[in-house]
Amino acid sequence: MGVHDTDKYPAIKEMLGIPSDEPIFILRGQDMLTPLTIEFYRMSYNLTAREEGVGTDRRKFFSDHLLSCISGVQRFQVRRPSVVKIPD
């Protein structure tokens, strides 16, 4: 995992249209903390978006997307338990 490493992922940043000087944080399916981290982000997003006046449909769409991400990671971790670990 590269945390705030602006030089480590130039191809990913270019593909996603992320400026080269913008920090990124990557969560992997092998990280046992990923589902909990995404869930915390989802709950924080819902509270913040509501306070900021983000529409219900938009909030639900993004929140549902995050739930789908959690499910995908959990399925991966069940299928591949030998690679699941505490992050480095």
N, C-alpha and C positions, 0 to 999 in steps of 0.2 A: 504494500500500500504506500502510496506517496501522498503525504499530507503537506499541502501548501508548497509543493515543489514545482515552481513555475517552469523549470527546464526539462523535467523528466518525461512529460507526455505531449510533445509538440504535435504528433500526428493525431492524437485523440482530440486535442484542442482545435486543431485546424478542421477536422471532420465535423465537429459540433459547432464551429463558428465562435469559439471562446477565444477572447484576446489572449495573446501569449503571456501577458503579465498578470492575468487573473488567476488567483489561487484556485485549485480544485481539490476535492476530497473524494476519494473513491472507496466505496464499500464493496466487498466481494462476498460471494455466496459461501465461501469457506470460513468466513469470519463468524463465529458463533454469536457475536453481538449484533450482527446486521439486522435481524428481524426486530429486535427491541429498539435499535437505533431508528429504524424507519418508522416504527410505531410512535416513538416519542416525537419525531419530526411531524408525523401525521396529526397527532393531537395538538401540537404547537401551532401547526398551520391552521387547523380548524379554528382555534381560539383567536389567533391573530387576524385571519382573513375575515372572520365575523366582525371583529372590532374595526377593521379597516373598511368594512362595507362591501366586501366582495360578495357578489350574488350567490344565492343558494345553489343554482345549477352548476356554476363554475367550481364552487367549493366541493360539492358532491363529486363532480367529475374527477378532480385532482385527488380527493381523499380516497375514492374508489380505486384510482390508479395506484396509489401508494399501498392499499390493501392487496392489490394484485401482485405488486412487487414483493410484499411480505410473503404471500402464499408461494410465489415462485422460489424464493430463497429457502423457505421451509421445505418444499418438495425436494429441492436440490440437496439440502442437508440430510434428509431422510434417505435419499438414494445413495449419497456418497459420504456416509458418516466418517470414513477413514480420513477425509481431507478437512473435516471441520475442526477448527482450533481457535484458541485465543489469538488475536491479531499480534503481529510482530511489532 
